Amino acid sequence: MKKMAMAAEPSDPWRDALALLAQDLLSRGAAEKTRAAYASDAGQFVRWARDHALVPGDVTPRALRRYAAGLTEQRQAPTTVARKLASLRAVFRTLVEHGQLEQNPADLLSAPRKAQRLPRVLKPAEVAALLDRIPADSALALRDRALFELAYASGLRAEEIVNLDVDSIEFDDERVRVEGKGGKTRIVPTGEPALRAIERYLARARAALANDDTEPALFISKSGRRLSTSDVRRRLRVWAQRATGVAEGTAGVAGVSPHSLRHSFATHLLENGADLRSIQELLGHASISTTQVYTRVESGRLRSAYAQSHPRA
């Protein structure tokens, strides 16, 4: 008796669209967190589309505006709505690129206006007070001093810091090799204080923390594993609390983060004459428009100084 052939699973256009999006993001070198966020946001829209009996070819700009209006009615923050709409543009862009749609209906969808907030910037004296108060009395303190000296000296993101390996530091050339967003590698100069702190950490502390000689990570925990970004943020809060005497959980401590050091790095360069293009390369920004936020920081500082100092302000 002949076995009956199993029927092929029917095609699901939305499932196929999400699979194409995942494949596209992976080929573009998107970070794992980015891929997960896009998958979650796109999946939310797919559930909405199915509830409204829409397949990809039926989605119009009007339908997308209805969806966006629903997000706003749910009191979701403008930044959240903007992120969700970006995932939709990516979904339909992928379908267009694979020839499954002629045009992207999300291209005509405008994102909600986001509040323009100046980034938290520390004054040079505040950075010095923070870093100089990290003692050299333990392996963890030596590690943290090296970590945060490097974060400020080279303007690194928290994720870039934890992804550094021991051989990422080029001592002779006074620079660090950084793997940034999208898997792009850039070379960033670093200062002598940071290099000296790293040398002390490697000579006196890292071996005491390591329990595996094959671990390549530059910065490791007391259990010998590569640090996580949450570890970096938590340790910075500890040292900020000690440096400022502010109780944990208050605005003073909450405002100090690894990104504060990165913003301070860029702002201090701008204030001392560095051009915007150089700052863009150092930060690893793909677009100059992202770096231009620092011109608004500088403009805000100048307006404040003018208002306080000019007799006719």
Contacts in CASP RR format, 6 or more apart in sequence:
PFRMAT RR
TARGET T0000
AUTHOR 0000-0000-0000
METHOD contacts of the structure
MODEL  1
MKKMAMAAEPSDPWRDALALLAQDLLSRGAAEKTRAAYASDAGQFVRWAR
DHALVPGDVTPRALRRYAAGLTEQRQAPTTVARKLASLRAVFRTLVEHGQ
LEQNPADLLSAPRKAQRLPRVLKPAEVAALLDRIPADSALALRDRALFEL
AYASGLRAEEIVNLDVDSIEFDDERVRVEGKGGKTRIVPTGEPALRAIER
YLARARAALANDDTEPALFISKSGRRLSTSDVRRRLRVWAQRATGVAEGT
AGVAGVSPHSLRHSFATHLLENGADLRSIQELLGHASISTTQVYTRVESG
RLRSAYAQSHPRA
13 55 0 8 1.000
13 56 0 8 1.000
13 57 0 8 1.000
14 46 0 8 1.000
14 49 0 8 1.000
14 50 0 8 1.000
14 55 0 8 1.000
14 56 0 8 1.000
17 46 0 8 1.000
17 56 0 8 1.000
17 91 0 8 1.000
17 94 0 8 1.000
17 95 0 8 1.000
17 100 0 8 1.000
18 39 0 8 1.000
18 42 0 8 1.000
18 43 0 8 1.000
18 46 0 8 1.000
18 91 0 8 1.000
20 94 0 8 1.000
20 95 0 8 1.000
20 98 0 8 1.000
21 38 0 8 1.000
21 39 0 8 1.000
21 42 0 8 1.000
21 90 0 8 1.000
21 91 0 8 1.000
21 94 0 8 1.000
22 35 0 8 1.000
22 39 0 8 1.000
24 90 0 8 1.000
24 94 0 8 1.000
24 97 0 8 1.000
25 34 0 8 1.000
25 35 0 8 1.000
25 38 0 8 1.000
25 90 0 8 1.000
26 35 0 8 1.000
28 182 0 8 1.000
29 182 0 8 1.000
29 183 0 8 1.000
30 38 0 8 1.000
30 182 0 8 1.000
31 159 0 8 1.000
31 181 0 8 1.000
31 182 0 8 1.000
31 183 0 8 1.000
37 83 0 8 1.000
37 87 0 8 1.000
38 87 0 8 1.000
38 90 0 8 1.000
41 83 0 8 1.000
41 84 0 8 1.000
41 86 0 8 1.000
41 87 0 8 1.000
41 88 0 8 1.000
42 87 0 8 1.000
42 88 0 8 1.000
42 90 0 8 1.000
42 91 0 8 1.000
44 84 0 8 1.000
45 67 0 8 1.000
45 84 0 8 1.000
45 87 0 8 1.000
45 88 0 8 1.000
45 91 0 8 1.000
48 67 0 8 1.000
49 55 0 8 1.000
49 59 0 8 1.000
49 63 0 8 1.000
52 63 0 8 1.000
54 63 0 8 1.000
56 92 0 8 1.000
56 95 0 8 1.000
56 100 0 8 1.000
56 101 0 8 1.000
57 101 0 8 1.000
59 92 0 8 1.000
59 105 0 8 1.000
60 105 0 8 1.000
61 105 0 8 1.000
61 106 0 8 1.000
61 108 0 8 1.000
61 109 0 8 1.000
63 105 0 8 1.000
64 85 0 8 1.000
64 88 0 8 1.000
64 105 0 8 1.000
64 106 0 8 1.000
64 109 0 8 1.000
65 109 0 8 1.000
67 88 0 8 1.000
68 81 0 8 1.000
68 85 0 8 1.000
68 109 0 8 1.000
68 112 0 8 1.000
71 80 0 8 1.000
71 81 0 8 1.000
71 84 0 8 1.000
72 81 0 8 1.000
72 112 0 8 1.000
76 84 0 8 1.000
78 111 0 8 1.000
78 112 0 8 1.000
78 113 0 8 1.000
78 114 0 8 1.000
78 115 0 8 1.000
79 114 0 8 1.000
81 111 0 8 1.000
81 112 0 8 1.000
82 111 0 8 1.000
82 112 0 8 1.000
82 114 0 8 1.000
85 106 0 8 1.000
85 109 0 8 1.000
85 111 0 8 1.000
86 111 0 8 1.000
88 106 0 8 1.000
88 109 0 8 1.000
89 104 0 8 1.000
89 106 0 8 1.000
89 107 0 8 1.000
89 109 0 8 1.000
91 106 0 8 1.000
92 101 0 8 1.000
92 104 0 8 1.000
92 105 0 8 1.000
92 106 0 8 1.000
92 107 0 8 1.000
93 104 0 8 1.000
93 106 0 8 1.000
95 101 0 8 1.000
95 104 0 8 1.000
96 102 0 8 1.000
96 103 0 8 1.000
96 104 0 8 1.000
116 296 0 8 1.000
118 293 0 8 1.000
118 296 0 8 1.000
118 297 0 8 1.000
118 300 0 8 1.000
119 259 0 8 1.000
119 260 0 8 1.000
119 263 0 8 1.000
119 267 0 8 1.000
119 293 0 8 1.000
119 297 0 8 1.000
120 255 0 8 1.000
120 256 0 8 1.000
120 257 0 8 1.000
120 259 0 8 1.000
120 260 0 8 1.000
120 263 0 8 1.000
121 260 0 8 1.000
121 263 0 8 1.000
121 264 0 8 1.000
121 267 0 8 1.000
121 297 0 8 1.000
122 130 0 8 1.000
122 256 0 8 1.000
122 260 0 8 1.000
122 261 0 8 1.000
122 264 0 8 1.000
124 268 0 8 1.000
127 152 0 8 1.000
127 261 0 8 1.000
127 264 0 8 1.000
129 243 0 8 1.000
129 244 0 8 1.000
130 148 0 8 1.000
130 239 0 8 1.000
130 240 0 8 1.000
130 243 0 8 1.000
130 256 0 8 1.000
131 145 0 8 1.000
131 148 0 8 1.000
131 149 0 8 1.000
131 152 0 8 1.000
131 193 0 8 1.000
133 239 0 8 1.000
133 242 0 8 1.000
133 243 0 8 1.000
134 141 0 8 1.000
134 144 0 8 1.000
134 145 0 8 1.000
134 148 0 8 1.000
134 239 0 8 1.000
135 141 0 8 1.000
135 145 0 8 1.000
136 142 0 8 1.000
136 145 0 8 1.000
136 200 0 8 1.000
138 205 0 8 1.000
139 204 0 8 1.000
139 205 0 8 1.000
139 206 0 8 1.000
139 208 0 8 1.000
139 209 0 8 1.000
139 222 0 8 1.000
140 205 0 8 1.000
140 209 0 8 1.000
140 222 0 8 1.000
140 235 0 8 1.000
142 197 0 8 1.000
142 200 0 8 1.000
142 201 0 8 1.000
142 204 0 8 1.000
142 205 0 8 1.000
143 201 0 8 1.000
143 205 0 8 1.000
143 206 0 8 1.000
143 209 0 8 1.000
143 219 0 8 1.000
143 220 0 8 1.000
144 235 0 8 1.000
144 239 0 8 1.000
145 197 0 8 1.000
145 200 0 8 1.000
145 201 0 8 1.000
146 194 0 8 1.000
146 197 0 8 1.000
146 198 0 8 1.000
146 200 0 8 1.000
146 201 0 8 1.000
146 219 0 8 1.000
147 161 0 8 1.000
147 219 0 8 1.000
147 227 0 8 1.000
147 232 0 8 1.000
147 235 0 8 1.000
148 236 0 8 1.000
148 239 0 8 1.000
148 261 0 8 1.000
149 193 0 8 1.000
149 194 0 8 1.000
149 197 0 8 1.000
149 198 0 8 1.000
150 156 0 8 1.000
150 161 0 8 1.000
150 176 0 8 1.000
150 190 0 8 1.000
150 194 0 8 1.000
150 197 0 8 1.000
150 198 0 8 1.000
151 158 0 8 1.000
151 161 0 8 1.000
151 258 0 8 1.000
151 261 0 8 1.000
151 262 0 8 1.000
152 194 0 8 1.000
152 261 0 8 1.000
152 264 0 8 1.000
152 265 0 8 1.000
153 190 0 8 1.000
153 191 0 8 1.000
153 193 0 8 1.000
153 194 0 8 1.000
153 265 0 8 1.000
154 176 0 8 1.000
154 178 0 8 1.000
154 188 0 8 1.000
154 189 0 8 1.000
154 190 0 8 1.000
154 191 0 8 1.000
154 194 0 8 1.000
154 265 0 8 1.000
154 282 0 8 1.000
155 188 0 8 1.000
155 261 0 8 1.000
155 262 0 8 1.000
155 265 0 8 1.000
155 266 0 8 1.000
155 282 0 8 1.000
155 283 0 8 1.000
156 176 0 8 1.000
156 178 0 8 1.000
156 188 0 8 1.000
156 258 0 8 1.000
156 262 0 8 1.000
157 180 0 8 1.000
157 181 0 8 1.000
157 258 0 8 1.000
157 259 0 8 1.000
157 262 0 8 1.000
158 229 0 8 1.000
158 232 0 8 1.000
158 233 0 8 1.000
158 258 0 8 1.000
158 259 0 8 1.000
159 180 0 8 1.000
159 229 0 8 1.000
160 178 0 8 1.000
160 179 0 8 1.000
160 180 0 8 1.000
161 219 0 8 1.000
161 227 0 8 1.000
161 229 0 8 1.000
161 232 0 8 1.000
161 258 0 8 1.000
162 217 0 8 1.000
162 219 0 8 1.000
162 226 0 8 1.000
162 227 0 8 1.000
162 228 0 8 1.000
162 229 0 8 1.000
162 231 0 8 1.000
162 232 0 8 1.000
163 179 0 8 1.000
163 180 0 8 1.000
164 176 0 8 1.000
164 178 0 8 1.000
164 217 0 8 1.000
164 218 0 8 1.000
164 219 0 8 1.000
165 216 0 8 1.000
165 217 0 8 1.000
165 218 0 8 1.000
166 202 0 8 1.000
166 206 0 8 1.000
166 216 0 8 1.000
166 217 0 8 1.000
166 218 0 8 1.000
167 216 0 8 1.000
168 176 0 8 1.000
168 177 0 8 1.000
168 178 0 8 1.000
168 218 0 8 1.000
169 176 0 8 1.000
169 177 0 8 1.000
169 190 0 8 1.000
169 195 0 8 1.000
169 198 0 8 1.000
169 218 0 8 1.000
170 176 0 8 1.000
170 177 0 8 1.000
170 187 0 8 1.000
171 195 0 8 1.000
171 199 0 8 1.000
174 189 0 8 1.000
174 190 0 8 1.000
174 191 0 8 1.000
174 192 0 8 1.000
174 195 0 8 1.000
175 187 0 8 1.000
175 188 0 8 1.000
175 189 0 8 1.000
175 190 0 8 1.000
176 187 0 8 1.000
176 188 0 8 1.000
176 190 0 8 1.000
177 185 0 8 1.000
177 186 0 8 1.000
177 187 0 8 1.000
178 185 0 8 1.000
178 186 0 8 1.000
178 187 0 8 1.000
178 188 0 8 1.000
179 185 0 8 1.000
180 186 0 8 1.000
180 284 0 8 1.000
181 284 0 8 1.000
181 286 0 8 1.000
184 284 0 8 1.000
186 281 0 8 1.000
186 284 0 8 1.000
188 282 0 8 1.000
189 282 0 8 1.000
198 218 0 8 1.000
206 220 0 8 1.000
209 220 0 8 1.000
209 221 0 8 1.000
209 222 0 8 1.000
209 224 0 8 1.000
210 220 0 8 1.000
210 224 0 8 1.000
211 223 0 8 1.000
211 224 0 8 1.000
212 224 0 8 1.000
215 224 0 8 1.000
215 225 0 8 1.000
215 226 0 8 1.000
217 225 0 8 1.000
217 226 0 8 1.000
217 227 0 8 1.000
219 226 0 8 1.000
219 227 0 8 1.000
220 226 0 8 1.000
220 227 0 8 1.000
221 227 0 8 1.000
221 231 0 8 1.000
229 258 0 8 1.000
232 258 0 8 1.000
233 257 0 8 1.000
233 258 0 8 1.000
236 256 0 8 1.000
236 257 0 8 1.000
236 258 0 8 1.000
236 261 0 8 1.000
237 248 0 8 1.000
237 253 0 8 1.000
237 256 0 8 1.000
240 246 0 8 1.000
240 252 0 8 1.000
240 253 0 8 1.000
240 256 0 8 1.000
241 247 0 8 1.000
241 248 0 8 1.000
241 253 0 8 1.000
244 252 0 8 1.000
244 253 0 8 1.000
246 252 0 8 1.000
246 253 0 8 1.000
247 253 0 8 1.000
262 283 0 8 1.000
263 294 0 8 1.000
263 297 0 8 1.000
265 282 0 8 1.000
266 279 0 8 1.000
266 282 0 8 1.000
266 283 0 8 1.000
266 291 0 8 1.000
266 294 0 8 1.000
267 294 0 8 1.000
267 297 0 8 1.000
267 298 0 8 1.000
269 278 0 8 1.000
269 279 0 8 1.000
269 282 0 8 1.000
270 276 0 8 1.000
270 279 0 8 1.000
270 294 0 8 1.000
270 295 0 8 1.000
270 297 0 8 1.000
270 298 0 8 1.000
271 298 0 8 1.000
271 301 0 8 1.000
276 288 0 8 1.000
276 291 0 8 1.000
276 292 0 8 1.000
276 294 0 8 1.000
276 295 0 8 1.000
277 288 0 8 1.000
279 291 0 8 1.000
279 294 0 8 1.000
280 288 0 8 1.000
280 290 0 8 1.000
280 291 0 8 1.000
283 291 0 8 1.000
285 291 0 8 1.000
306 313 0 8 1.000
307 313 0 8 1.000
END
